[in-house]
């Protein structure tokens, strides 16, 4: 078994859509980034790649390559899943945490889990998404950014 950890953070800015877990969430700001800036999926991508010893998403999908400008992070996650499958590894589960002050995510978590499980080829009960606040502390606490953490486990296919 292999374990991987991922982390990502993006600024919240006006004029962008807020995409988390592949779901567009109604909000006055969105995440700044080269792709759709989905911090949750970026953290999961890095956790999967890390567990497989395959570097990080910036290496595989550089932010100076026009192919990835505005790309859906669901597509990036599918590509990451293919990378590890080609290495003879299978993804077992995902546990993740989003850190943001607002908006509340409970109404969107089921769709996020569906998107992630479909992209990775996992049963929904193998994907967990938690959300917490920063209790008003720091940039996240001031509503300036959103961060995500993820842990995944992989197993070598026999």
C-alpha positions in Angstrom: 0.0 0.0 0.0 1.1 3.5 -0.8 -0.1 6.7 0.9 0.0 10.2 -0.6 -0.7 13.7 0.7 -1.8 16.8 -1.2 -2.4 20.4 -0.4 -3.4 23.4 -2.5 -4.5 27.0 -1.9 -5.9 29.7 -4.2 -6.9 33.3 -3.7 -10.6 34.3 -4.0 -11.1 37.1 -6.5 -14.1 38.8 -8.2 -14.9 37.9 -11.7 -14.2 34.1 -11.5 -16.5 31.2 -10.9 -16.1 29.2 -7.7 -15.5 25.6 -8.6 -14.9 23.0 -5.9 -14.9 19.3 -6.5 -16.0 19.9 -10.0 -19.2 21.7 -8.9 -19.9 25.3 -9.6 -21.0 26.9 -6.3 -22.9 30.2 -6.4 -20.7 32.8 -4.6 -19.6 36.4 -5.2 -16.0 35.4 -5.8 -14.1 32.5 -7.4 -10.7 31.0 -7.2 -7.8 32.6 -9.2 -5.7 30.2 -11.2 -4.6 29.0 -14.7 -7.1 26.1 -14.8 -10.5 26.4 -13.1 -8.4 26.6 -9.9 -10.4 23.8 -8.1 -8.3 23.5 -5.0 -10.0 20.3 -3.8 -9.2 18.4 -7.0 -5.7 19.9 -7.2 -5.0 18.6 -3.7 -6.4 15.2 -4.6 -4.3 15.1 -7.8 -1.1 15.9 -5.8 -2.0 13.2 -3.3 -2.5 10.6 -6.0 0.7 11.6 -7.8 2.7 11.7 -4.6 1.6 8.2 -3.5 2.7 6.9 -6.9 6.0 8.8 -6.7 5.1 10.8 -9.8 5.9 14.4 -8.7 3.0 16.9 -8.8 0.4 18.4 -11.0 2.6 21.4 -11.9 5.0 19.0 -13.6 2.3 17.1 -15.5 0.1 20.1 -16.3 2.3 23.2 -16.3 0.7 26.6 -16.0 2.6 27.9 -19.1 1.1 25.3 -21.5 -1.9 26.7 -23.4 -3.5 23.2 -23.4 -4.2 23.6 -19.7 -5.5 27.2 -19.7 -9.0 27.2 -18.2 -9.1 23.3 -18.2 -11.5 21.6 -15.9 -9.8 20.0 -12.9 -12.1 17.0 -13.3 -10.2 16.4 -16.6 -6.9 16.7 -14.8 -8.0 14.3 -12.1 -9.0 11.7 -14.8 -5.6 12.1 -16.4 -3.9 11.6 -13.0 -5.9 8.5 -12.5 -4.7 7.2 -15.9 -1.1 7.9 -15.0 -1.2 5.8 -11.8 -3.2 3.0 -13.5 -0.4 2.9 -16.2 2.0 2.3 -13.3 0.1 -0.7 -12.1 -1.5 1.0 -9.2 -5.2 1.3 -8.2 -6.7 4.1 -6.0 -8.3 2.7 -2.9 -9.7 5.8 -1.2 -9.6 9.6 -0.8 -10.1 11.6 2.3 -10.1 15.4 2.0 -10.7 18.6 3.8 -11.6 22.0 2.4 -10.8 25.1 4.5 -12.9 28.2 3.9 -15.0 30.7 5.7 -17.9 30.7 3.2 -20.0 29.6 1.4 -21.4 26.6 3.3 -20.7 23.5 1.3 -23.1 20.9 2.7 -25.6 21.3 -0.2 -22.8 20.5 -2.7 -20.8 17.7 -1.1 -22.8 14.8 -2.6 -22.2 16.1 -6.1 -18.5 16.7 -5.4 -18.2 13.1 -4.1 -20.0 11.8 -7.3 -17.6 13.8 -9.5 -14.5 12.6 -7.7 -15.6 9.0 -7.5 -16.5 9.0 -11.2 -13.2 10.6 -12.3 -11.1 8.1 -10.2 -13.3 5.0 -10.9 -14.1 4.6 -7.2 -17.3 3.8 -5.3 -18.7 6.9 -3.7 -18.2 5.5 -0.2 -14.4 5.5 -0.9 -14.4 9.3 -1.2 -14.8 11.6 1.8 -15.0 15.4 1.8 -14.9 17.4 5.0 -15.1 21.2 5.3 -14.0 23.5 8.1 -13.3 27.1 8.7 -10.2 28.9 9.8 -12.1 30.6 12.6 -11.4 34.0 11.2 -7.6 33.6 11.4 -5.3 34.4 8.5 -6.0 34.9 4.8 -8.5 32.1 4.7 -10.2 33.4 7.9 -10.5 36.8 6.2 -12.2 35.2 3.2 -9.2 35.9 0.9 -8.5 32.3 0.0 -9.6 28.6 0.0 -7.3 25.7 0.8 -7.7 21.9 0.6 -5.9 18.9 2.0 -6.1 15.4 0.7 -4.8 11.9 1.6 -5.1 8.9 -0.7 -4.2 5.3 -0.6 -3.0 3.3 -3.6 -2.4 -0.4 -4.0 -0.3 -2.2 -6.5 -2.4 -4.3 -8.9 -1.4 -7.9 -8.6 
